Amino acid sequence: LNMRRPLLFAALLYAAGVLLGEMRPQSPFILLAIAVTAGLACFGCWWVVGVAGALATHRANLFAQSTGLGVLLGARLQFGFAVVLLVFAGWTNHVFHTAILSPLDLRQLIQGEAEIITLRGQMVNTPLQRITRRESGSTERLLVMIDAESIGRDDQWQTAGGRVMVATTNRLDAGYYAGRRVEVDGVIARPSGPMAPDLFDYRQYLMRRGIHFELRTDEFTQWSLLDTNAPPSRPLVDRFRQWSTNNLARGLPEQDEALELLWAMSLGWRTALTGEVKEPFMRSGTMHLFAISGLHIGMVAAILIGLLRVLRVPRHRVGLAAIPLLWFYTAATGWQPSAVRATIMISVILMGWTLKRPVDLLNSVGAAAFIILLWDPQQMFQTSFQLSFTVVFGLALILPPLMDRLRPWISPDPMLPRALWSWWRRAAMTVACWLVNGIAVSLTAWLVSAPLI
């Protein structure tokens, strides 16, 4: 079958399987067996079609006709098995990400509402600082994700597995960073639900990130490092972020809100976004400026490509140099989901441009969605994922025909050569093109996002 956008088709089938996994969870091993069987059958049909096609090209008459029918039937069977494979692969992956597969899972070990424990594990991220300002004063806390290795209860240790969110007001020194093994005590409990129906559900938000428990600490909580003899080196991303913040602050007399907002917009540093600072941006609908998203990734990609082309780097090497640098920027800004999605999408487009292959935006969007869902199917149920792909898909699908309708309104006489245009006509044409493009993009994005909003 000759399909123009096979990756978009694969992403839609895989997403359907993820939805089935959310609505109809089944035994993951049964689903895996069905997916493997469908994959083997698809491979078998592909092999049979290849052999039959080779025979059909060397034989004639009735045998060739019957072999051709067999090739057509085998191709249709191959297509059917591929559909089953993709749907059940998404179904299986979602169930494996959400089901309790081990008796050592924290969801099996912690049955009560809350329990005092000591947690040992590895820090997933360098502590993130959050500041909440109220009339009574400012509250500073640190957010740390820890992959549990064991838990201690009544001086007895038990192996455990799972990711825990720790929100602490304790001050941690520079020795606590991603990769360190730590021990901390506190009260482990499931995250709080919504304060009222239809409000923000913090428990659901963490669950979509694979976190089912949070550890609550107080001023008496004890933190300790378990790998002081052979500590891992500080991540390169942390060192880059420190270097970037220092350079952005160079030449300024003091650290103020303007500098903190610059850090937030360029590096994804959220500490400055306290309640009173972010309220004007929330009211004006410009809060997205502080999320490292497609706008930031696109600007960085344009700067890198422009710089490399000015340096006369060959086209086939531009993508090979720009793509790793884009991923490094994504890592340096904290692996924000919107940035990861944009980086995958631009990487696919850049690779096609580097290899001088025709780029189809819908196919690239499908490739990005398929890769993201393959890595983490829970992304599909996050608002940012839905808005990102809905808007980009709408722009790719609706914008071209809309521009074809609007372009004749601003185009001059097609029979008049451009060399004979007056200067004011050229200036007016440029302004009109920018204006029409802006209106078309904004209108399309608003139309396709309105149902979700």
Number of C-alpha atoms within 10 A of each C-alpha: 9 5 7 11 15 14 20 20 19 21 25 16 22 27 24 17 25 29 19 19 24 17 10 11 18 15 11 20 12 11 21 19 13 17 23 15 15 22 20 15 18 23 15 15 21 18 14 17 22 15 13 20 17 13 15 20 11 8 12 12 8 9 12 17 13 14 21 18 14 17 22 16 14 21 19 14 18 24 16 14 21 21 19 20 26 24 24 26 25 27 29 26 23 25 25 19 15 17 12 13 12 11 11 16 16 21 16 13 14 14 11 9 8 15 14 15 18 23 26 24 24 21 21 18 18 21 21 16 17 18 16 15 14 11 5 6 7 10 11 14 17 17 16 22 22 27 19 22 17 18 22 17 12 8 9 8 14 12 14 23 19 18 23 26 20 22 20 21 18 16 11 13 8 9 12 19 22 20 19 23 23 19 19 18 21 20 17 23 19 20 20 12 14 13 10 8 8 7 9 12 16 13 17 16 16 17 16 18 13 16 20 20 23 24 26 19 18 13 9 9 15 13 16 14 16 15 12 12 7 8 13 13 10 16 14 12 16 18 11 16 20 12 11 16 17 11 10 14 16 10 8 9 7 9 9 11 12 10 16 18 20 17 21 20 17 17 21 22 22 18 16 21 20 15 13 11 13 15 13 12 15 12 9 8 10 11 14 12 15 21 21 26 22 19 14 21 23 15 11 16 21 13 13 19 20 13 13 18 13 9 9 10 13 11 15 13 12 21 24 14 14 21 21 12 15 23 18 15 22 26 18 21 21 20 16 15 18 18 24 22 25 24 24 21 22 21 22 21 22 21 18 16 16 16 12 11 11 9 14 14 19 21 22 21 24 23 22 26 27 23 16 21 19 19 11 16 28 21 18 18 14 13 11 15 17 14 18 17 19 16 19 19 19 19 21 17 14 17 19 12 11 15 14 10 10 15 15 11 10 13 11 15 9 8 6 9 9 12 7 9 12 10 9 9 13 15 12 13 15 12 12 16 16 12 11 16 17 12 12 19 18 13 13 21 20 14 14 18 17 11 7 10 8
